[in-house]
Amino acid sequence: MIDVQLQDEKGSATNQFPDSEALSFLLSAASNEGTVCLRFIDPYGRCTFNQAQIPVLLSELRNRLLRLRGDQHLRAGALIAFLEQARDQPHRYVGFIGD
């Protein structure tokens, strides 16, 4: 499981996505080779994306979403909508915290 947070400039969580398994559906939808952002998400560590990286991250996640169906598609889609809140917001980051 990987927790997903919106963070402020100090790295403090401002909001956390409640479904810590939703990201796993997107990460398992295909190989992370050749991705710009997804390949850096570590299931056992921490990873943070800034405002320049968030649009790329969202694009990669949307491409993965196309491969999912049913409940997985809905849960992963909700995660992407959650992450959209950070886009174009000064001093907002997206953080991933692995086990």
C-alpha positions in Angstrom: 0.0 0.0 0.0 1.1 3.5 -0.8 -0.4 6.5 1.0 -1.1 9.5 -1.2 -1.1 13.0 0.2 -1.4 16.6 -0.9 1.4 18.5 0.9 2.4 22.0 1.7 5.9 23.5 1.1 7.1 22.0 4.4 6.1 18.5 3.5 3.1 18.4 5.9 0.0 16.7 4.7 -2.9 19.1 3.9 -5.1 16.2 2.6 -4.8 12.5 2.3 -6.5 10.2 -0.1 -8.5 7.6 1.8 -7.9 4.6 -0.5 -4.3 3.5 -0.1 -4.7 0.7 -2.6 -6.0 2.8 -5.6 -2.5 3.7 -6.8 -1.5 0.0 -7.0 -4.1 -0.5 -9.7 -2.5 2.2 -11.8 1.1 1.1 -11.1 0.3 -2.5 -12.0 -1.5 -1.6 -15.3 1.8 -1.6 -17.2 5.6 -1.4 -16.8 7.0 1.8 -15.3 9.9 1.7 -17.8 9.8 4.7 -20.0 7.7 6.8 -17.7 9.0 10.1 -16.5 7.3 10.3 -13.0 5.8 6.9 -12.2 9.1 5.0 -12.2 10.2 7.0 -9.2 7.3 6.0 -6.9 8.8 3.6 -4.4 6.5 1.2 -2.6 8.8 1.2 0.4 9.9 4.8 0.4 8.8 8.4 -0.1 8.4 10.4 -3.3 7.3 14.0 -3.8 6.3 15.7 -7.0 6.3 19.5 -7.5 4.2 21.8 -9.7 6.4 21.2 -12.8 6.1 17.5 -12.4 2.4 17.1 -11.5 1.0 17.6 -15.0 3.3 14.9 -16.3 2.4 12.6 -13.4 -1.4 13.1 -14.1 -0.9 12.4 -17.8 0.9 9.1 -17.0 -1.8 8.1 -14.6 -4.6 9.0 -17.0 -2.9 6.7 -19.6 -2.9 3.9 -17.1 -6.5 4.5 -16.2 -7.5 3.6 -19.8 -6.4 0.0 -19.1 -8.6 -0.5 -16.0 -12.2 -1.6 -15.8 -15.0 -1.8 -13.2 -14.2 -1.0 -9.6 -10.5 -0.6 -10.2 -11.3 2.1 -12.8 -13.6 4.0 -10.4 -11.2 3.9 -7.5 -8.2 4.9 -9.6 -10.2 7.6 -11.3 -11.1 9.0 -7.9 -7.4 9.1 -7.0 -6.6 11.1 -10.2 -9.4 13.6 -9.4 -7.9 13.9 -5.9 -4.5 14.7 -7.4 -6.0 17.3 -9.7 -6.5 19.5 -6.7 -2.8 20.1 -6.4 -2.4 21.2 -10.0 -1.5 24.9 -10.5 -1.6 25.5 -6.8 1.4 27.4 -5.5 3.4 25.7 -2.7 1.4 22.4 -3.2 3.0 19.1 -3.8 1.9 15.5 -4.3 3.5 13.0 -1.9 3.6 9.2 -2.0 4.5 7.3 1.2 5.2 3.6 0.9 5.2 1.0 3.6 
